[in-house]
Amino acid sequence: MSVTGPAAAAGIRRISLPNGLRVLLAPEAAGSCVAVAAHYRVGFRSDPVGRPGLAHLLEHLMFRRGKTDGVHPVERVGGHRNAATGPDVTDFHQVGPAEALEAMLADEAARMRDLDLDERALRAEKNVVADEIRRNVTDRPYGGFPKAVLPPLLYRTYANVHDGYGDAAALAPATVEECRAFFTRHHTPGNALLTVAGAFDPDTAARLAARHFATVPARTSVAPPDLDEPEPAAERHGSHHDPLSPLPAVSVGYRLPDPGADLPAHLAHVLLAAVLEERLRERLVAREGVAVAVTVACGLIGGPFAARHPVTLACTVTLTAGADHRRATDAVDAELGLLARHGPSADEHLVATRRWTASLLRGHDSLLARLRSLATFELLHGDAALHHWVPVLAAAVTPSDTARAATRLRTSARAILTLPVAPPSASPTPPIPSTEPRPVGPLASAPPTDPRPVAPTPSAGGSW
C-alpha cells in the first residue's frame, strides 16, 4: 500500500529543460520495474468546435508509432504501455523492467518530436475510434450515462458540454493537416510533463531525460481553454433515451468547489459523496426496494482530482422497473437535508473516511497508478506531493465540514437527467431549464434514518 505524508513526498525531484519540458522524478526503494509517462495539458475540453473527439483521435494517432514487426520494444521485454484522454490531460505511459528505462524515454521523446501520420493511418484510427464509440457508448446499455449526457444539462459552454469520446460523423472529415495542427499547438515540450517512477537512479534518469528530450524543438503552446461559467440560475431537467437500457435511471448533477482553489472544501464534498452513497443505497435498495444500484461520484471521468474546475458530483440511481425517478430525487433531498442539519455521526464519518482512503490507496498499489496520480497532481494542481498528502488532508475533514458541504449542495441549483425505458413518443428535444425550481435549503423535512451498515462501493469514472 502507498506510503503517505512528508516522508514519501520528500523523494520527489523536479528538473526543467531549456525547451520548456518539466521532468518529475519519483524513485522508489523497492521493486524492479520503472514507469515512464508523458502527460500533456490538453484533453477533450480543448476539442475545436465542430470536432468533438479530436483530442481522443490524436491520442490514437500518437500512440500507434514505435512498433517493429507489430510489437513495441517495451512489450518485447514483458512491459506494458497504453494511453488515455481525460477532460484536461492526455497521457502516454509505459511500465517495464528497470533496464528498459532508456528505451522508454527514447520512445516518448520520438512521440513528442513529431506526428508520424499519413492518410492511411488517419483512416485506420478513425475506424478504431468509431468502433470504440459503438462498443462503449451507442451499442452498450447505459453507454455514456451519465458522464457524456449529464454535462450538457449542467453546463452551457462547448468545452464543458460536448462528448469528449467523440462523434464518428464529426471526425470523419478531419484531415491530416488538421491533426498535425492540433499536435503542433498542444503536444509541445512546454505543455508537457515527463514523469519517471519506480526503481531507478535519479541522476541517471535526469541525464537520460536530457539526452533524449533536450533536442525536441520548443514550440509555442496554446493556453488551455477558460472553463469557468456562471452557476445555473435554476434547477435544470432533461431526459436521455437509450433503447438498450433495461431499467430506468436518474442522475442528479451538482458543481463542486474548485479543487485548485480550495482542496479541503473539495475533499469535504468527496467524503460527503461517500456518506450519501451509503445512505441512499441502504434507503433505496435495501429498505424501499425501488433501486438496484446507487453511485455518488465526484468527477465524471477519472475521479475527483482528474480535471480542472468545474468538476461534477453525480448521484446516479438505477431504478427497479416501473419506479418513479422522484423516489430517488426525493431521497437525495431528504438525506442531504438531514446531513446539512445534523451532519453524519462521528462513527459514520470515520467509517466513510477510512473506506474512501483505503480505496484510494488500494488504487495506488500499482506503480503505474502511482505515477499517473503524481503526474496529474503536478500538472493540474501544481504539486505532485498532494498524491501523498491527500489521505492526510482527508483525515482532517470533520463531520461539520461534511455538513457544510451538504448545505452547499442543498442550496445549489442542480441538473436532473432521467433515463426512461419506454421509447420516446417523439424526437428528443434538448434539455431546458425547469421553470419551477425546487425549494433549496436545509429545512426540508425528512424521516429519521437508521444507522448505516458498511457496503462495498462500486467504482466510477475512468478515461476515454
C-alpha positions as a printed Julia matrix, in Angstrom:
464×3 Matrix{Float64}:
   0.0    0.0     0.0
   1.25   3.53   -0.74
   3.24   5.47    1.85
   1.71   8.87    2.61
   2.81  12.16    4.15
   6.1   14.1     4.22
   8.49  11.14    4.11
   7.15   9.98    0.75
   6.79  13.49   -0.65
  10.41  14.32    0.17
  11.72  11.96   -2.51
  10.22  13.89   -5.43
  12.73  15.67   -7.69
  11.95  18.24  -10.4
  14.01  19.28  -13.44
  13.29  21.76  -16.26
  14.81  21.55  -19.74
  15.53  24.58  -21.98
  12.69  23.67  -24.38
  10.17  24.07  -21.55
   9.7   20.39  -20.69
   9.29  19.68  -17.0
  10.61  16.4   -15.6
   9.3   14.78  -12.41
  11.37  12.01  -10.81
   9.85   9.81   -8.1
  12.24   6.95   -7.22
  11.06   4.09   -5.01
  13.33   1.91   -2.89
  11.5   -1.38   -3.52
  10.69  -3.13   -6.78
  12.41  -3.92  -10.05
  10.24  -2.03  -12.55
  10.18   1.53  -13.8
   7.3    3.54  -15.24
   7.55   6.44  -17.68
   4.77   8.78  -18.78
   4.37  11.93  -20.82
   1.36  13.95  -19.72
   0.17  16.78  -21.96
  -2.0   19.6   -20.68
  -4.65  19.03  -23.32
  -7.78  16.93  -23.13
 -11.15  16.72  -24.76
 -12.2   20.06  -23.28
  -9.73  21.53  -25.81
 -11.54  19.96  -28.78
 -12.21  22.54  -31.52
 -15.85  23.45  -32.1
 -17.22  21.06  -34.71
 -14.62  18.36  -33.98
 -15.75  16.61  -30.77
 -13.29  13.83  -30.04
 -10.29  15.31  -31.87
  -8.09  15.12  -28.76
  -9.08  11.46  -28.38
  -8.27  10.82  -32.05
  -4.83  12.48  -31.61
  -4.14  10.17  -28.68
  -4.7    7.21  -31.02
  -2.59   8.71  -33.79
   0.32   9.44  -31.48
   0.14   6.07  -29.73
   0.44   3.97  -32.88
   4.1    4.8   -33.54
   7.13   2.81  -32.3
   6.24  -0.76  -33.29
   8.62  -3.06  -35.16
   7.02  -6.09  -36.82
   3.84  -5.31  -34.93
   5.47  -5.43  -31.47
   6.61  -2.47  -29.38
  10.09  -2.69  -27.75
   8.75  -2.44  -24.19
   6.33  -5.27  -24.93
   9.22  -7.47  -26.14
  10.69  -7.38  -22.63
   7.37  -8.08  -20.93
   6.34  -4.47  -20.36
   3.05  -2.69  -20.85
   2.04   0.58  -22.5
  -1.17   2.5   -23.06
  -2.62   5.99  -23.38
  -5.68   7.88  -22.19
  -7.51  11.14  -22.86
  -9.25  12.92  -19.99
 -11.02  16.26  -19.72
  -7.8   18.27  -19.39
  -4.91  15.81  -19.82
  -3.7   13.28  -22.39
  -1.08  10.81  -21.2
   1.11   8.12  -22.75
   2.57   5.66  -20.28
   4.83   2.6   -20.18
   5.9    0.16  -17.49
   8.79  -2.26  -17.86
  11.91  -3.69  -16.24
  14.36  -1.11  -14.91
  16.86  -1.83  -17.69
  14.28  -0.65  -20.27
  14.27   2.93  -18.92
  16.31   4.48  -21.72
  14.3    2.72  -24.44
  11.06   4.04  -22.94
  12.42   7.58  -22.67
  13.63   7.47  -26.27
  10.21   6.29  -27.41
   8.38   9.11  -25.61
  10.85  11.68  -26.97
  10.19  10.47  -30.52
   6.43  10.74  -29.91
   6.82  14.32  -28.67
   9.12  15.33  -31.53
   6.71  14.88  -34.44
   3.48  13.27  -35.58
   4.14  10.34  -37.9
   0.91  10.48  -39.91
  -0.44   9.82  -43.38
  -3.9    9.36  -44.88
  -3.87   5.6   -44.39
  -3.01   5.84  -40.69
  -5.62   8.55  -40.14
  -8.32   6.47  -41.83
  -7.4    3.42  -39.74
  -7.55   5.29  -36.42
 -10.85   6.97  -37.31
 -12.25   3.47  -37.74
 -10.8    2.38  -34.39
 -12.33   5.39  -32.6
 -15.69   4.81  -34.31
 -15.61   1.2   -33.13
 -14.81   2.3   -29.56
 -17.79   4.66  -29.63
 -20.05   1.84  -30.79
 -18.78  -0.67  -28.21
 -18.64   1.69  -25.24
 -21.46   4.15  -25.91
 -24.02   3.71  -28.67
 -24.28  -0.11  -28.65
 -24.0   -0.55  -24.89
 -26.76  -0.26  -22.26
 -26.32   2.94  -20.25
 -23.44   3.84  -22.58
 -22.27   7.34  -21.74
 -24.82   7.69  -18.92
 -24.23   9.93  -17.11
 -20.68  11.06  -17.95
 -21.38  12.04  -21.58
 -25.01  13.17  -21.29
 -25.24  14.94  -17.93
 -22.79  17.81  -18.69
 -24.98  19.36  -21.46
 -27.68  19.82  -18.82
 -25.48  21.17  -16.04
 -23.23  23.39  -18.2
 -23.57  25.61  -21.25
 -20.14  26.22  -22.87
 -18.89  23.94  -25.63
 -15.76  22.92  -23.73
 -17.83  21.64  -20.81
 -20.79  20.07  -22.61
 -19.59  18.22  -25.72
 -18.95  14.47  -25.73
 -15.19  14.05  -25.48
 -15.28  10.43  -26.56
 -16.11  11.77  -29.99
 -18.64  11.72  -32.77
 -17.68   9.46  -35.66
 -19.58  11.57  -38.19
 -17.92  14.79  -36.97
 -14.46  13.2   -37.01
 -14.84  11.68  -40.48
 -13.91  14.91  -42.37
 -10.81  15.58  -40.2
  -7.7   15.91  -42.36
  -4.03  15.08  -41.86
  -3.28  18.81  -41.84
  -5.9   19.47  -39.17
  -4.47  16.72  -36.95
  -0.92  17.99  -37.45
  -2.0   21.5   -36.5
  -3.64  20.23  -33.29
  -0.49  18.29  -32.43
   1.74  21.31  -33.1
  -0.39  23.59  -30.9
  -0.91  21.3   -27.94
   1.61  18.43  -27.76
   4.64  20.61  -27.13
   7.5   20.27  -24.64
   6.31  23.38  -22.81
   2.84  21.89  -22.43
   4.08  18.53  -21.16
   5.31  16.81  -18.02
   7.65  13.8   -18.21
   7.37  11.57  -15.14
   9.58   8.64  -14.12
   8.67   6.48  -11.12
   9.89   3.21   -9.68
  13.29   1.5    -9.48
  15.85   3.89  -10.98
  18.71   6.17  -10.07
  17.57   9.83  -10.2
  20.87  11.15  -11.54
  20.9    8.57  -14.31
  17.26   9.29  -15.2
  17.93  13.04  -15.28
  20.88  12.53  -17.61
  18.88  10.22  -19.92
  15.91  12.59  -19.99
  18.16  15.46  -21.03
  19.86  13.28  -23.66
  16.63  12.3   -25.41
  14.32  15.27  -24.8
  16.58  18.35  -24.89
  16.75  18.17  -28.68
  12.95  18.17  -29.11
  12.27  21.62  -30.58
  10.38  24.1   -28.44
   7.01  25.11  -29.91
   4.52  27.76  -28.89
   1.74  26.18  -26.87
  -1.93  27.16  -26.88
  -3.25  28.0   -23.43
  -5.93  25.67  -22.03
  -9.48  26.96  -22.54
 -11.22  29.06  -19.92
 -13.72  26.61  -18.45
 -15.42  28.82  -15.9
 -19.08  29.71  -16.46
 -21.93  31.08  -14.31
 -23.79  28.78  -11.96
 -27.26  27.72  -13.19
 -29.96  30.17  -12.16
 -32.48  27.37  -11.63
 -32.74  23.62  -11.49
 -32.49  22.03  -14.92
 -34.34  18.95  -16.14
 -33.72  16.72  -19.12
 -34.32  13.22  -20.45
 -31.96  10.81  -22.18
 -33.41   7.97  -24.28
 -31.48   4.71  -24.56
 -33.4    1.8   -26.15
 -30.79  -0.71  -24.91
 -31.1    0.07  -21.19
 -33.39  -2.45  -19.42
 -34.21  -0.37  -16.34
 -34.93   3.32  -15.78
 -32.3    5.51  -14.17
 -31.78   9.06  -12.96
 -28.63  11.11  -12.42
 -28.52  14.27  -10.31
 -25.58  16.56  -11.02
 -24.01  19.29   -8.89
 -20.96  21.5    -9.39
 -18.17  21.01   -6.87
 -15.86  23.62   -5.33
 -12.69  24.31   -7.29
 -10.09  21.76   -6.06
  -7.31  24.09   -7.15
  -8.63  26.98   -5.05
  -9.97  25.12   -2.0
  -8.85  21.5    -1.78
 -10.18  20.98    1.8
 -13.69  22.05    0.71
 -13.42  19.78   -2.32
 -12.42  16.87   -0.08
 -15.36  17.58    2.23
 -17.66  17.03   -0.76
 -15.77  13.86   -1.72
 -16.4   12.42    1.76
 -19.99  13.68    1.68
 -20.43  11.67   -1.51
 -19.18   8.54    0.28
 -21.63   9.06    3.16
 -24.51   9.92    0.84
 -23.92   6.85   -1.33
 -24.17   4.53    1.67
 -27.31   6.22    2.95
 -29.03   6.13   -0.44
 -28.06   2.51   -1.04
 -29.48   1.49    2.34
 -32.64   3.53    1.81
 -33.48   2.95   -1.86
 -32.05  -0.55   -2.43
 -32.23  -2.35    0.92
 -35.19  -0.7     2.64
 -37.57   0.64   -0.01
 -36.65  -1.72   -2.85
 -37.08   0.9    -5.59
 -33.49   0.8    -6.87
 -30.9   -1.81   -7.79
 -27.76   0.37   -7.82
 -26.56   3.71   -6.45
 -23.31   5.56   -7.1
 -22.32   9.02   -5.92
 -19.12  10.02   -7.71
 -17.03  13.17   -7.65
 -15.61  13.63  -11.13
 -17.37  12.08  -14.09
 -14.13  10.75  -15.61
 -11.03   9.66  -13.71
 -12.1   10.55  -10.17
 -12.18  13.69   -8.02
  -8.71  15.04   -8.93
  -8.51  14.25  -12.65
  -9.8   17.56  -14.01
  -9.62  21.29  -13.57
 -12.62  23.24  -12.31
 -15.51  22.76  -12.94
 -15.8   19.24  -11.55
 -19.14  17.44  -11.28
 -20.67  15.39   -8.48
 -23.12  12.9    -9.99
 -25.59  10.89   -7.93
 -26.81   8.11  -10.23
 -29.57   5.66   -9.34
 -30.68   2.66  -11.41
 -34.32   2.1   -10.53
 -36.46  -1.02  -10.49
 -38.93  -1.48  -13.36
 -41.77   1.0   -13.09
 -40.26   3.01  -10.22
 -40.72   6.78  -10.38
 -37.45   8.7   -10.56
 -38.85  11.11   -7.96
 -38.41   8.39   -5.34
 -34.68   8.8    -5.91
 -34.55  12.59   -6.09
 -36.79  12.9    -3.01
 -34.43  10.57   -1.16
 -31.42  12.67   -2.22
 -33.17  15.79   -0.89
 -34.13  14.1     2.37
 -30.68  12.71    3.1
 -28.92  15.94    2.15
 -31.34  17.81    4.43
 -30.51  15.53    7.34
 -26.79  15.81    6.7
 -26.99  19.59    6.39
 -28.84  19.91    9.7
 -27.09  17.28   11.78
 -24.06  16.12    9.82
 -23.02  12.49    9.83
 -22.4   10.86   13.19
 -18.78  10.72   14.29
 -18.7    6.97   13.66
 -20.39   7.22   10.25
 -17.95   9.92    9.2
 -14.95   7.93   10.45
 -16.03   4.77    8.62
 -16.68   6.69    5.38
 -13.28   8.41    5.6
 -11.43   5.17    6.27
 -13.21   3.31    3.5
 -12.61   6.1     0.96
  -8.93   6.39    1.95
  -8.44   2.61    1.81
  -9.99   2.54   -1.67
  -7.72   5.39   -2.79
  -4.6    3.63   -1.5
  -5.62   0.28   -2.99
  -5.91   2.08   -6.3
  -2.29   3.19   -5.88
  -0.95  -0.32   -5.33
   0.32  -0.47   -8.89
   3.38   1.51   -9.94
   1.56   2.85  -12.97
  -1.33   4.18  -10.88
   1.09   5.96   -8.55
   2.95   7.52  -11.48
  -0.26   8.78  -13.11
  -1.53  10.2    -9.83
   1.74  12.03   -9.18
   1.75  13.49  -12.68
  -1.9   14.57  -12.54
  -1.43  16.41   -9.24
   1.7   18.11  -10.58
   0.18  19.13  -13.9
  -3.35  20.11  -12.86
  -2.96  21.08   -9.21
   0.6   22.33   -9.06
   2.17  19.83   -6.67
   2.83  16.11   -7.12
   3.28  15.81   -3.35
  -0.5   16.08   -2.99
  -0.56  12.45   -4.11
   0.95  11.65   -0.7
  -0.84  14.35    1.29
  -4.47  13.78    0.21
  -5.04  10.94    2.73
  -3.7   13.21    5.48
  -5.94  16.08    4.34
  -8.96  13.76    4.12
  -8.39  12.67    7.73
  -8.59  16.33    8.75
 -12.11  16.76    7.33
 -14.66  16.87   10.18
 -18.36  15.94   10.34
 -19.09  19.67   10.48
 -17.18  20.17    7.22
 -19.3   17.44    5.64
 -22.47  19.11    6.95
 -21.41  22.4     5.36
 -20.83  20.58    2.08
 -24.36  19.14    2.3
 -25.75  22.62    2.95
 -23.93  23.91   -0.12
 -25.46  21.22   -2.33
 -28.92  21.83   -0.85
 -28.69  25.48   -1.78
 -27.19  24.99   -5.24
 -29.08  24.7    -8.49
 -28.64  21.24   -9.94
 -29.4   19.17  -13.04
 -31.7   16.13  -13.04
 -31.36  13.79  -16.01
 -33.79  10.88  -16.32
 -33.38   7.76  -18.44
 -36.82   6.19  -19.07
 -37.07   2.72  -20.55
 -40.1    3.38  -22.72
 -39.2    4.66  -26.21
 -39.95   8.37  -26.7
 -43.15   9.27  -28.49
 -41.33  11.97  -30.42
 -37.79  13.01  -31.19
 -35.93  14.03  -28.04
 -35.55  17.74  -27.51
 -32.51  19.44  -25.98
 -32.67  19.76  -22.18
 -34.06  23.08  -20.99
 -34.03  24.68  -17.55
 -37.03  23.94  -15.37
 -39.46  26.81  -14.9
 -40.25  25.54  -11.4
 -37.01  25.17   -9.48
 -37.16  23.05   -6.36
 -37.03  24.79   -3.0
 -33.48  24.72   -1.67
 -32.15  24.91    1.83
 -31.53  22.59    4.73
 -35.06  22.81    6.16
 -36.87  20.16    4.13
 -38.46  17.61    6.42
 -37.35  14.01    6.22
 -37.86  10.91    8.33
 -35.03   9.85   10.59
 -32.65   7.32    9.14
 -31.22   4.15   10.6
 -27.51   3.6    11.32
 -25.72   2.79    8.11
 -24.12  -0.61    7.51
 -20.86  -0.82    5.62
 -21.29  -1.98    2.0
 -18.93  -2.17   -0.95
 -18.65   0.93   -3.09
 -18.78   0.39   -6.87
 -16.1    2.01   -8.95
 -16.99   5.02  -11.06
 -15.26   7.15  -13.61
 -12.41   6.26  -15.92
 -10.94   7.84  -19.01
 -11.76   7.75  -22.68
